[in-house]
Amino acid sequence: MKIAKVLFLFLLVSFQMFAQSKVPYLTKHGRATQLVVNGQPYLMIAGELHNSSASTTEYMKPLFPKLKAMNLNTVFVSVAWEQFEPKEGVFDYTLVNAIIDNAKENHLKVCLLWFASWKNGESSYAPMWVKKDTKRFFRVKTKEGKAIETLSPFCEATKIADAKAFTQLMKHIKEYDTDQTVILMQPENEVGMFQDIDYNKVALDLFEKEVPKALMTYLKENKKQLDTYVSNAWSKSNFKTSGTWKEIFGDTPEAKAFFTTWQYATYINFVAKSGRGQYNLPMMVNAWIVQKPDDLPGVYPNGGPVSRVMDIWKAAAPNIDVQSPDIYLPNFKEIVARYHRDDNPLLIPESTAQMGRAYYAFGAHDAICFSPFGIEDASDDFVFKKAYGVLNEIQHYILKYQGTGNMKAVLKEGNETYEDLYMGDYKIKVMYEKPNEPSFGIVIQTDANEFLIIGMNLSVYFYSEKRDTTAYIGQVFEGRFENGAWVTTRMLNGDETFHNSRLRVFGRLFESSKGIDQINKKEGDPDAYSPSKMQKTITPGIYKVITYER
């Protein structure tokens, strides 16, 4: 009997250890950071549902098959504190379980978004028992002394209540989600306040105290790598290493912003750390980014992880793995360059559904994830589905070459006409064709004289960087990947490549008669169903190029 009991306990511990070993985690791959899921690197080809889409089981259920049909492998879904803990200490797991079950049924992974103390700088997702108790859970105060509806990040009671609920959520996910459907967590959403500082007495008193030692230690250790916004503010005191917020950063908007940021970041780090104590999933935060370079903190949510204050967040929130931008502005390439750092991989949880952005993020910045917001709105977008389908085809190559320096990407923005890439012995000139249509692509050097190019609306030229040497295109193959294996559909030459003078990245052409029976045709019209009336659509294609030099 005792032997059986010991054996049972041994097997139980072994099972728990095995289950824990399957927990998703982040790891380095060359210079890139990758997410590992079930022991394999994982590329999040994702989309985020609208805020209220998972608020009932009835509304969410039909969405998941649509997402799978769109070639997603991951979905970002919100969980509201008000629905998870409708009464203090009483937890409702119905929606969390439904999200996991629906995702699992449709072979999708999930990032859960914890809409709790804040969402978009507001507090509308907090439970009613929190909203009604303004004394225990006090609010941000304006300069005029008015308490607004936004929960104060300086309120210990709110922080503790939020953390308790999040911890219970993480505990339940660990117990219920035995197949690791949930692979990432986001505590809070686009946090910050729309003013320069919280004018509560507790906040103002703290502002007059010394800058925390943890922040000063970080600033000193990372002085040469600090963002210029932080570095310039610190330089005003000649880089003092101790003192109050004003003494270190001056009586400036920056001093108030760093103070406010520290408070939000330490609050959310407390929530994240509490949750990770139950289930150690990777954690990320997202930012309502600065809209204009001269915007002062408070014009955008002051305290959130905007690129200006990423260093403050790094010092304050070690339990947050990734700081992420929500990108709706047109200067996509500039924004992702700010967020992709050696200590911060690129993970895009919200964006417009422009497919070139996904290809550029994965190819140029080794992104972990690309996820348009309101993804269900694109469920009938043929080009989007096909473009995501191609990413699924080539994701094994993207993952293999992340962090190696042998993968680059291009994306036409504004009036750009071309981009030069340097790979191995080659200078590769990528020209953007058809200026009014999307132009983008990924270039992977798979061997010294072999390249894989994925994209659309491009012309690609190869030049040798070696002295007295000329580069030539030897062969061009158009094709696809099936279960990871290359399948050639055409060998291109002659008119298709101008006799191998350049690669013409046409993309894949789809022809459809959809809608033709609605054309206003007259009876007997011989052209009613002519090929000229076929609807033609271009989506990204895949090309293999063999080059040589002489």
C-alpha positions in Angstrom: 0.0 0.0 0.0 2.8 2.4 0.9 4.7 1.5 -2.3 1.6 2.2 -4.4 1.1 5.6 -2.6 4.8 6.6 -3.2 4.5 5.5 -6.8 1.4 7.6 -7.2 3.1 10.7 -5.7 6.1 10.1 -7.9 4.0 9.9 -11.1 2.0 13.0 -10.0 5.1 15.1 -9.5 6.6 13.8 -12.7 3.4 14.8 -14.6 3.4 18.2 -13.0 7.1 18.7 -13.9 6.4 17.6 -17.5 3.4 20.0 -17.8 5.5 22.8 -16.4 8.2 22.1 -19.0 5.7 22.7 -21.7 4.8 26.2 -20.5 5.6 28.8 -23.2 8.7 30.8 -22.7 11.0 33.3 -24.5 14.5 32.4 -25.6 17.3 33.8 -27.7 17.9 32.6 -31.2 21.0 34.4 -32.5 20.2 38.0 -31.9 16.5 37.4 -32.1 14.1 36.5 -29.3 11.6 33.8 -30.0 8.5 32.4 -28.3 8.7 28.7 -27.6 5.4 26.8 -27.5 5.3 23.1 -26.8 9.0 22.9 -27.2 9.1 24.6 -30.7 9.7 28.2 -31.8 6.4 29.8 -32.6 5.5 32.7 -34.9 2.3 34.5 -33.8 0.3 35.0 -37.1 -2.4 36.7 -35.2 -5.4 39.0 -34.8 -7.1 40.8 -32.0 -10.9 40.7 -31.5 -12.9 43.8 -30.8 -13.2 44.6 -27.2 -16.7 43.2 -26.6 -16.5 40.2 -28.9 -15.8 37.7 -26.0 -18.2 39.3 -23.6 -20.7 36.4 -24.1 -20.3 32.8 -25.1 -23.0 33.2 -27.7 -21.3 36.1 -29.5 -17.8 34.6 -29.4 -18.5 31.1 -30.6 -19.1 31.7 -34.4 -16.0 34.0 -34.5 -13.4 31.3 -34.0 -14.1 29.3 -37.1 -13.8 32.5 -39.1 -10.5 33.3 -37.6 -9.1 29.8 -38.5 -10.4 30.3 -42.0 -8.4 33.5 -42.2 -5.2 31.5 -41.7 -4.6 32.9 -38.2 -2.8 30.7 -35.7 -3.3 33.0 -32.7 -6.0 35.3 -31.4 -5.8 38.1 -28.8 -9.0 38.1 -26.6 -10.0 40.3 -23.7 -11.1 39.1 -20.3 -12.8 41.9 -18.3 -12.3 42.1 -14.5 -15.9 43.1 -14.1 -17.1 39.8 -15.6 -14.4 37.6 -14.0 -15.0 38.9 -10.5 -18.6 40.4 -10.5 -18.6 40.3 -6.7 -15.5 40.6 -4.5 -14.0 37.2 -4.0 -16.5 35.5 -6.3 -15.0 34.4 -9.6 -16.8 33.4 -12.8 -14.8 31.2 -15.1 -17.4 30.8 -17.8 -15.9 33.2 -20.4 -12.3 32.2 -19.8 -13.2 28.5 -20.3 -15.2 29.3 -23.4 -12.3 31.3 -24.9 -9.9 28.4 -24.3 -12.4 25.7 -25.5 -13.3 27.6 -28.7 -9.7 28.3 -29.5 -8.6 24.8 -28.9 -11.5 23.4 -31.0 -10.3 25.6 -33.9 -6.6 24.9 -33.4 -5.8 28.5 -32.3 -3.5 29.7 -29.6 -4.5 32.6 -27.3 -3.1 35.7 -25.8 -5.4 36.9 -23.0 -5.8 40.6 -22.4 -6.6 41.5 -18.8 -8.9 44.5 -19.0 -8.9 45.5 -15.3 -7.8 48.7 -13.6 -7.2 50.4 -17.0 -8.0 50.1 -20.6 -7.1 53.0 -23.0 -6.3 55.2 -20.0 -9.7 54.7 -18.5 -11.3 52.3 -15.9 -14.5 51.2 -17.5 -13.7 47.4 -17.1 -13.3 47.5 -13.3 -16.1 45.7 -11.4 -19.0 47.7 -10.0 -18.0 47.0 -6.5 -14.7 48.8 -7.3 -16.3 51.7 -9.2 -18.8 52.4 -6.5 -16.3 52.5 -3.6 -14.5 55.8 -4.3 -13.0 56.0 -0.9 -11.3 52.6 -0.8 -10.5 52.6 -4.5 -9.7 56.3 -5.0 -9.4 58.0 -8.4 -7.0 60.2 -10.2 -7.4 63.9 -9.3 -7.1 66.8 -11.7 -5.1 70.0 -11.0 -8.4 71.5 -9.9 -8.9 68.7 -7.3 -11.7 66.9 -9.2 -11.7 63.1 -8.9 -12.2 61.6 -12.4 -13.4 58.1 -13.1 -9.9 56.8 -13.8 -8.5 54.6 -11.0 -5.4 56.0 -9.4 -2.1 54.0 -9.9 -1.2 55.2 -6.4 -4.0 53.4 -4.7 -2.6 50.3 -2.9 -6.1 48.8 -2.3 -6.8 48.8 -6.1 -3.4 47.3 -6.9 -4.0 44.5 -4.3 -7.5 43.8 -5.5 -6.4 43.7 -9.2 -3.5 41.4 -8.4 -5.7 39.0 -6.4 -8.1 38.7 -9.3 -5.3 38.3 -11.9 -3.6 35.7 -9.7 -6.8 33.7 -9.5 -7.1 34.0 -13.3 -3.6 32.6 -13.8 -4.2 29.8 -11.3 -7.4 28.8 -13.1 -5.7 28.9 -16.6 -2.9 26.6 -15.3 -5.5 24.1 -14.0 -7.9 24.2 -16.9 -5.7 24.8 -19.9 -3.8 21.6 -19.9 -2.8 21.8 -23.6 -1.2 25.3 -23.4 -3.8 27.0 -25.5 -3.0 30.3 -23.7 0.6 31.2 -24.6 0.9 34.9 -23.6 -0.7 37.3 -21.2 -1.2 41.1 -21.3 -2.0 42.7 -17.8 -3.9 45.9 -18.4 -4.2 47.7 -21.8 -2.9 51.0 -23.1 -2.4 52.4 -19.6 -1.8 56.0 -18.6 -3.6 59.2 -17.6 -4.6 62.1 -19.7 -2.8 64.7 -17.6 0.7 65.5 -16.4 0.5 64.0 -12.9 -2.0 62.6 -10.4 -2.9 65.5 -8.0 -3.8 63.2 -5.1 -1.9 64.1 -2.0 -0.3 60.7 -1.8 1.1 61.1 -5.3 2.3 64.7 -4.8 4.0 63.7 -1.5 5.8 60.8 -3.3 6.9 63.2 -6.1 8.9 65.2 -3.5 10.8 62.2 -2.4 14.0 60.7 -3.8 14.0 58.8 -7.1 14.0 55.1 -6.3 17.4 53.5 -6.1 16.3 50.7 -8.5 15.7 53.4 -11.2 19.0 55.2 -10.6 20.9 52.0 -10.7 19.4 51.1 -14.0 20.1 54.6 -15.4 23.7 54.4 -14.3 24.3 50.9 -15.7 22.6 51.7 -19.0 23.7 55.3 -19.4 25.2 54.8 -22.9 22.1 53.0 -24.3 19.3 55.1 -22.8 16.7 56.6 -25.1 17.5 60.2 -25.9 14.3 61.4 -24.3 15.4 60.1 -20.9 19.1 60.9 -21.4 18.4 64.5 -22.3 16.2 65.0 -19.3 18.8 63.5 -17.0 21.6 65.6 -18.5 19.9 68.8 -17.2 21.2 67.9 -13.7 24.6 66.9 -15.1 23.6 63.2 -14.6 23.1 63.4 -10.8 22.9 60.0 -9.2 20.7 60.8 -6.2 18.0 63.3 -5.4 14.3 64.0 -5.8 12.5 63.7 -9.2 12.9 67.4 -9.7 16.5 67.4 -8.7 17.4 64.6 -11.1 15.2 65.5 -14.1 14.4 69.2 -13.4 11.0 70.9 -12.7 9.8 69.7 -16.1 7.0 67.7 -17.8 9.6 64.9 -18.2 10.1 64.6 -14.5 6.4 64.3 -13.9 6.1 61.8 -16.8 9.0 59.6 -15.4 7.4 59.7 -12.0 4.0 58.7 -13.3 5.5 56.0 -15.5 7.4 54.5 -12.6 4.1 54.2 -10.7 2.1 52.6 -13.5 5.0 50.2 -14.2 5.6 49.1 -10.6 1.8 48.6 -10.2 1.6 46.4 -13.2 4.8 44.6 -12.3 3.2 43.7 -9.0 0.1 42.4 -10.8 2.2 40.4 -13.3 4.5 39.0 -10.6 1.6 37.9 -8.5 0.1 36.1 -11.5 3.4 34.5 -12.6 3.7 33.1 -9.1 0.8 30.8 -10.0 1.6 30.2 -13.7 4.7 31.6 -15.3 3.5 32.6 -18.8 5.3 35.3 -20.7 3.9 38.8 -20.1 3.6 41.8 -22.4 2.2 45.4 -22.1 1.0 47.6 -25.0 1.1 51.3 -25.6 -1.1 54.0 -27.0 1.9 55.5 -28.7 2.9 59.2 -29.0 1.0 60.6 -32.0 3.1 63.7 -32.7 6.8 64.2 -31.8 6.0 67.4 -29.9 3.1 66.0 -27.9 3.5 66.4 -24.1 2.8 63.6 -21.7 -1.0 63.7 -21.0 -1.9 64.4 -24.6 -1.3 60.7 -25.0 -1.8 58.4 -21.9 1.0 59.5 -19.6 2.6 56.6 -17.9 2.2 53.9 -20.6 5.1 52.1 -22.2 5.6 54.6 -25.1 9.0 54.4 -26.7 10.2 57.5 -24.8 10.0 55.8 -21.4 10.8 52.2 -22.3 13.9 52.5 -20.0 11.7 53.5 -17.1 9.5 50.5 -17.7 12.6 48.2 -18.0 13.8 49.4 -14.6 10.4 49.2 -12.9 8.8 46.1 -14.3 11.2 43.1 -14.6 8.2 40.8 -14.8 7.1 42.3 -18.1 9.0 40.6 -20.9 7.9 42.8 -23.8 6.8 46.4 -24.3 4.7 46.6 -27.5 3.4 49.4 -29.7 -0.2 49.7 -31.0 0.4 51.1 -34.5 -2.3 53.0 -36.4 0.0 55.8 -37.7 1.5 55.7 -41.2 5.2 55.7 -40.2 5.2 52.0 -39.4 8.9 51.4 -40.1 10.0 54.2 -37.9 7.9 53.1 -35.0 8.9 49.4 -35.1 12.6 50.5 -35.2 12.1 52.3 -31.9 10.5 49.3 -30.1 12.9 46.6 -31.5 15.9 46.7 -29.1 18.4 44.1 -27.9 16.4 44.0 -24.6 13.0 44.2 -26.2 11.8 42.0 -29.0 9.2 43.3 -31.4 5.6 42.1 -30.7 2.8 44.0 -32.4 -0.6 43.3 -30.7 -2.6 46.0 -32.6 -2.2 47.5 -36.0 -4.2 48.3 -39.1 -4.7 45.2 -41.3 -2.1 46.1 -43.9 -0.3 42.9 -44.9 2.9 44.6 -45.8 3.3 45.5 -42.2 3.3 41.8 -41.1 5.9 40.8 -43.7 8.1 43.8 -42.8 7.8 43.1 -39.0 8.7 39.4 -39.3 11.4 39.9 -42.0 13.1 43.1 -41.0 12.8 43.0 -37.2 12.5 39.3 -36.2 9.0 40.0 -34.8 7.4 37.5 -32.5 3.9 38.6 -33.5 1.8 40.7 -35.8 -1.8 41.2 -34.9 -4.3 43.6 -36.6 -7.0 44.9 -34.3 -10.7 44.2 -35.0 -9.6 41.1 -36.9 -13.1 39.8 -37.5 -13.8 42.8 -39.7 -11.3 41.3 -42.2 -13.0 37.9 -42.4 -14.2 38.6 -46.0 -10.9 40.1 -47.1 -9.6 37.7 -49.7 -6.1 39.3 -50.0 -5.7 39.3 -46.3 -6.5 35.6 -46.0 -4.2 34.6 -48.8 -1.4 36.8 -47.5 -1.7 35.2 -44.1 -1.8 31.8 -45.8 1.6 32.5 -47.4 3.0 33.5 -44.0 1.9 30.1 -42.8 3.7 28.4 -45.7 7.0 30.1 -45.0 6.9 30.5 -41.2 9.4 27.7 -40.8 11.9 29.7 -42.9 11.2 32.9 -41.0 11.8 31.1 -37.6 15.0 29.5 -38.9 16.5 32.7 -40.1 15.5 35.1 -37.4 18.5 36.5 -35.6 21.0 35.3 -38.2 21.3 38.5 -40.3 20.4 36.5 -43.4 16.8 37.8 -43.6 15.7 41.3 -44.5 12.4 42.9 -45.6 11.1 45.9 -47.6 7.9 47.9 -47.4 6.9 50.8 -49.5 5.8 53.8 -47.4 4.8 57.2 -48.9 6.7 58.2 -52.0 9.5 55.6 -51.6 10.5 54.0 -54.9 13.2 51.5 -53.9 15.4 50.1 -51.2 18.9 48.6 -51.3 19.7 45.5 -49.2 23.2 44.1 -48.6 23.4 40.3 -48.1 26.5 38.3 -48.4 28.4 39.3 -51.5 25.4 41.0 -53.0 23.8 44.4 -53.2 20.1 43.8 -53.9 18.1 46.7 -55.3 14.4 46.2 -54.7 12.2 48.5 -56.8 8.6 49.2 -55.9 6.3 48.7 -58.9 2.7 50.0 -59.4 2.9 53.0 -57.0 -0.7 52.9 -56.0 -0.7 49.3 -54.9 0.9 47.6 -51.9 4.6 46.7 -52.4 6.4 44.6 -49.8 8.5 41.5 -49.4 10.9 39.3 -47.4 14.3 38.3 -48.7 16.1 35.3 -47.2 19.6 34.3 -48.2 19.4 30.5 -47.9 22.9 29.9 -49.4 25.8 31.9 -50.8 24.0 32.1 -54.2 20.4 31.2 -53.4 17.6 33.5 -52.2 14.0 33.0 -51.2 11.9 36.1 -51.9 8.3 36.4 -50.7 6.0 39.3 -51.5 4.3 41.2 -54.3 4.7 44.2 -56.7 8.5 44.2 -56.7 11.4 44.2 -59.2 14.6 42.8 -57.7 18.1 43.3 -59.1 21.3 41.6 -58.0 24.8 43.3 -58.0 28.1 41.9 -56.8 29.9 43.7 -54.0 33.1 42.0 -55.0 35.7 44.0 -57.0 35.8 43.2 -60.8 32.9 40.8 -60.4 29.5 40.8 -62.0 26.4 39.1 -60.5 23.8 37.4 -62.7 20.5 35.6 -62.1 20.9 32.0 -63.1 17.4 30.6 -62.5 14.1 31.7 -61.1 11.5 29.4 -59.8 7.9 30.3 -58.7 6.3 28.0 -56.2 4.9 27.1 -52.8 5.6 25.1 -49.7 3.5 22.1 -48.8 4.1 20.7 -45.4 7.4 22.5 -45.3 8.6 21.1 -48.7 9.2 23.3 -51.7 7.0 22.7 -54.8 7.9 24.4 -58.1 4.9 25.6 -60.0 6.8 27.5 -62.8 10.3 28.1 -63.9 10.5 31.8 -65.0 12.6 33.2 -67.8 12.3 35.2 -71.0 9.6 37.9 -70.8 8.8 37.0 -67.2 12.3 38.0 -66.0 13.5 40.0 -69.0 15.9 37.2 -69.7 17.0 36.9 -66.1 18.0 40.6 -65.9 15.8 40.9 -62.8 13.3 39.0 -60.7 9.8 40.3 -61.2 7.8 39.5 -58.0 4.4 39.4 -59.6 2.6 37.7 -56.7 0.0 35.0 -57.1 -2.8 35.8 -59.5 -6.3 34.6 -58.7 -9.2 34.9 -61.2 -12.8 34.7 -60.1 -16.2 35.1 -61.7 -17.7 36.2 -58.5 -20.4 38.8 -59.1 -20.4 38.3 -62.8 -24.1 37.2 -62.9 -24.9 40.6 -61.4 -23.4 42.5 -64.3 -26.0 44.5 -66.2 -25.9 42.3 -69.3 -28.4 42.3 -72.1 -29.9 39.1 -73.3 -27.8 37.7 -76.1 -24.8 39.9 -75.2 -21.8 37.7 -76.4 -19.4 39.5 -73.9 -21.6 38.9 -70.9 -19.3 36.2 -69.5 -16.1 37.1 -71.4 -12.7 36.6 -69.6 -12.3 40.4 -69.6 -14.9 40.6 -67.0 -13.1 38.1 -64.7 -12.2 39.6 -61.4 -8.4 39.5 -61.0 -6.7 39.6 -57.6 -3.0 39.7 -56.7 -1.7 38.2 -53.5 1.9 37.6 -52.3 3.9 34.9 -54.0 7.1 32.9 -53.3 10.2 32.8 -55.5 13.5 30.9 -55.4 16.4 32.6 -57.1 19.7 31.0 -58.0 22.5 33.6 -58.7 26.1 33.3 -59.9 29.1 35.6 -60.3 31.9 36.0 -62.9 
